[in-house]
Amino acid sequence: MQYLVAAVVLVGLLGMVNLLLTVGVIRRLRGQSSPPSLPADGLSPGARVPRFIERLAEVARVVTEAPQGPLQTAFKVNAYPTVITIDAGDTVVSSGHTMPHTMPAEVKAS
């Protein structure tokens, strides 16, 4: 019985140490994270476009607008980032929050 009590106490102490270390790691990670670079209301006219949008615009049509703008409402966007693939006939081929693994051959190159 004494060994069982000692084992339970030891496991409890190890669990508490693990919990304290986890809280310390979470605090440190929160301190290192930076806020998003885009303001909550989108980009204002004349504002500098973030580098990733510039690079993406070289190969795709990129739309930035205020939250719940006309395009977001039309395509029922509910999260960021949203990727919508449109084919040559202006039909939505796929939509989601990640890039598709394969790109259909008939997709527009604009």
C-alpha positions as CSV (number, residue, x, y, z in Angstrom):
1,M,0.0,0.0,0.0
2,Q,2.9,2.4,0.8
3,Y,4.4,1.8,-2.7
4,L,1.0,2.6,-4.3
5,V,0.7,5.9,-2.4
6,A,4.3,6.8,-3.2
7,A,3.7,6.0,-6.9
8,V,0.5,8.1,-7.0
9,V,2.3,11.1,-5.3
10,L,5.2,10.8,-7.7
11,V,2.9,10.8,-10.8
12,G,1.0,13.7,-9.3
13,L,4.2,15.7,-8.8
14,L,5.4,14.9,-12.3
15,G,2.1,16.0,-13.7
16,M,2.3,19.4,-11.8
17,V,5.9,20.0,-13.1
18,N,4.8,19.2,-16.6
19,L,1.8,21.6,-16.3
20,L,4.1,24.4,-14.9
21,L,6.6,23.9,-17.8
22,T,3.8,24.0,-20.3
23,V,2.4,27.2,-18.9
24,G,5.9,28.7,-19.2
25,V,6.3,27.7,-22.8
26,I,2.8,29.1,-23.7
27,R,3.7,32.4,-22.0
28,R,7.0,32.6,-23.9
29,L,5.3,31.8,-27.3
30,R,2.6,34.4,-26.7
31,G,5.3,37.0,-26.0
32,Q,7.1,36.1,-29.3
33,S,4.0,36.2,-31.6
34,S,3.4,39.3,-33.6
35,P,0.0,40.8,-34.5
36,P,-1.3,40.3,-38.0
37,S,0.2,42.9,-40.5
38,L,-3.2,43.8,-42.0
39,P,-5.5,46.2,-40.1
40,A,-8.9,44.8,-39.2
41,D,-10.7,47.0,-41.7
42,G,-8.5,45.9,-44.7
43,L,-6.1,48.1,-46.6
44,S,-6.8,51.8,-46.9
45,P,-6.4,53.6,-50.2
46,G,-2.7,54.4,-50.8
47,A,-1.5,52.0,-48.1
48,R,1.6,49.9,-48.8
49,V,0.6,46.4,-49.9
50,P,2.3,43.6,-47.8
51,R,5.1,41.7,-49.6
52,F,3.3,38.4,-49.7
53,I,0.3,40.0,-51.6
54,E,2.7,41.6,-54.1
55,R,4.4,38.2,-54.8
56,L,1.0,36.4,-55.0
57,A,-0.3,39.1,-57.4
58,E,2.4,38.1,-59.9
59,V,0.8,34.7,-60.5
60,A,-2.8,35.2,-59.5
61,R,-5.6,37.7,-59.3
62,V,-5.6,39.0,-55.7
63,V,-8.5,40.9,-54.2
64,T,-8.3,42.8,-50.9
65,E,-11.3,44.6,-49.5
66,A,-12.9,45.6,-46.2
67,P,-14.6,42.8,-44.2
68,Q,-17.9,41.7,-45.6
69,G,-17.3,43.5,-48.9
70,P,-19.3,42.8,-52.0
71,L,-17.0,39.9,-53.2
72,Q,-16.8,38.3,-49.8
73,T,-20.6,38.4,-49.6
74,A,-21.1,37.0,-53.1
75,F,-18.7,34.1,-52.5
76,K,-19.8,33.6,-48.9
77,V,-16.3,34.0,-47.5
78,N,-16.3,33.1,-43.8
79,A,-12.5,32.9,-42.9
80,Y,-9.1,34.1,-44.0
81,P,-7.4,33.2,-46.3
82,T,-9.9,32.0,-48.7
83,V,-8.8,30.5,-52.1
84,I,-11.4,30.4,-54.9
85,T,-10.4,28.7,-58.2
86,I,-12.4,29.8,-61.2
87,D,-12.3,28.0,-64.6
88,A,-12.3,29.5,-68.1
89,G,-16.2,29.5,-68.1
90,D,-16.3,31.7,-65.0
91,T,-17.5,28.7,-62.9
92,V,-16.2,28.1,-59.4
93,V,-14.1,24.9,-59.6
94,S,-13.0,24.8,-55.9
95,S,-12.9,26.9,-52.8
96,G,-11.4,26.5,-49.4
97,H,-8.8,27.8,-47.0
98,T,-5.7,26.1,-48.6
99,M,-4.3,26.0,-52.1
100,P,-5.5,23.1,-54.2
101,H,-3.0,20.3,-54.7
102,T,-3.8,20.0,-58.4
103,M,-4.8,22.8,-60.7
104,P,-7.3,21.9,-63.5
105,A,-6.0,22.6,-67.0
106,E,-8.9,24.8,-68.0
107,V,-8.4,27.3,-65.1
108,K,-7.9,31.0,-66.2
109,A,-4.4,32.3,-66.1
110,S,-5.3,35.9,-65.0
